[in-house]
Structure formats: structure tokens, C-alpha cells
């Protein structure tokens, strides 16, 4: 069973930075892609950023130029560096992993940006 362990959330002032980490384990398949989604209160979960095994990345328009996703294939770990955070970035951030035909989710980590 795949496990995704997230860390790095917290409270930060607007303009500050946070780095999220997600370590994946337990898959019988290679992790083809990993990413981060977020869900704010009363809103749908949305893609923030994703990275493939080959290093291709994809970002939501709202975070382009501020967030950077990176991965360590040897450690099955993905990182999300978040700079110039804004109050509208406040949400629960979820790690997501695609391995073979299976999609797995982390438990979520809270990011709160105060104005």
C-alpha cells in the first residue's frame, strides 16, 4: 500500500516562503508523476503543480513564477518551494502520486498565509 508522508506546512506572513515535502513509499510500480493539489474552505481541490518522472513540470497559472516543484527520484520525494506567498494561497495542500494505474493521496498539510 502506497504511503505519502507530507511535511512543511505552517503559518507564514504574506510575502514569506514555505517548503513542502512529500515522501512516497510502498508502491509495486514506479512513480510516474507526483504533484501537489490544494483545497481552500468552500472550494474544490485544484492542481497546484506536478512533475513527471522525466522532469516535466506543470503549474497552475496562479502560482507560476512563485512556486517551484522538484523531485528526487531516488528517494521518491517531491518538494514544493513556495515563495512570495499570498493570503489566497491559504489551503490544505495534498500530495498526489501516480504509480502504474493507481493514484494515491497524502493526508494533507495546512498552509496559512496571514495578511
C-alpha positions in Angstrom: 0.0 0.0 0.0 1.3 3.4 -1.0 2.1 5.8 1.7 2.6 9.5 1.2 4.1 11.4 4.1 3.9 15.2 3.9 5.7 17.8 5.9 6.4 21.5 5.9 3.1 23.3 6.2 2.5 26.1 8.7 1.7 29.7 9.3 3.5 32.4 7.4 3.1 36.1 6.7 2.3 37.4 3.2 5.4 37.6 1.2 7.1 34.7 3.1 8.1 31.3 2.0 7.5 27.7 2.9 8.8 24.4 1.5 6.6 21.3 1.4 8.0 17.8 1.2 6.3 14.5 0.3 8.0 11.1 0.6 6.3 8.2 -1.1 6.8 4.5 -0.4 5.2 1.1 -0.7 4.4 1.0 -4.4 5.0 -2.0 -6.5 5.1 0.3 -9.5 7.4 3.2 -10.4 6.1 6.6 -9.5 5.3 8.1 -13.0 4.3 11.5 -11.6 3.9 13.3 -8.3 2.3 16.6 -7.6 0.6 18.9 -5.2 -3.1 19.9 -5.0 -4.8 22.3 -2.6 -8.2 22.8 -1.3 -9.4 26.0 0.4 -12.6 26.1 2.5 -15.7 26.0 0.3 -13.7 25.5 -2.8 -12.8 22.5 -5.0 -9.5 20.8 -4.8 -7.2 22.2 -7.5 -3.9 21.3 -9.1 -1.0 23.4 -7.9 2.0 21.8 -9.5 3.1 18.4 -10.9 6.3 16.8 -12.0 6.8 13.6 -14.1 9.5 11.0 -13.7 11.3 12.6 -16.7 11.2 16.1 -15.0 8.5 17.8 -16.9 6.5 20.2 -14.8 3.1 21.8 -14.9 1.8 24.7 -12.8 -1.4 26.4 -12.0 -1.4 29.9 -13.5 -2.0 31.4 -10.1 1.4 30.1 -8.8 3.6 30.4 -11.8 6.7 32.4 -11.0 6.2 31.9 -7.3 6.2 28.2 -6.7 8.7 25.6 -7.8 8.2 21.8 -7.8 11.2 19.5 -7.8 11.7 15.8 -7.2 14.3 13.3 -6.1 13.6 10.1 -8.0 16.0 8.1 -5.9 14.1 9.0 -2.8 10.6 9.1 -4.3 10.2 12.5 -2.8 8.7 15.7 -4.2 9.2 19.2 -3.0 7.2 22.4 -3.4 9.1 25.6 -2.8 6.5 28.4 -2.2 7.8 31.9 -2.4 6.0 35.3 -2.2 3.0 33.6 -0.5 -0.3 35.4 -0.6 -3.4 35.1 1.6 -5.2 33.4 -1.2 -2.7 30.5 -1.1 -4.2 29.5 2.3 -5.4 25.9 1.9 -4.8 22.3 2.8 -2.1 21.1 0.5 -2.3 17.4 -0.6 0.5 15.3 -2.1 -0.6 13.1 -5.0 1.3 10.3 -6.7 0.6 8.2 -9.8 2.2 4.8 -9.8 1.1 2.4 -12.5 -2.7 2.6 -12.7 -3.0 3.8 -9.1 -3.4 7.3 -7.7 -2.6 7.9 -4.1 -3.1 10.9 -1.8 -1.4 12.2 1.3 -3.3 13.2 4.4 -2.8 16.9 3.7 -0.9 19.7 5.4 -2.3 23.1 6.3 -0.7 26.3 4.8 -2.0 29.5 6.3 -0.8 32.9 4.9 -1.7 35.9 7.0 -2.0 39.4 5.6 
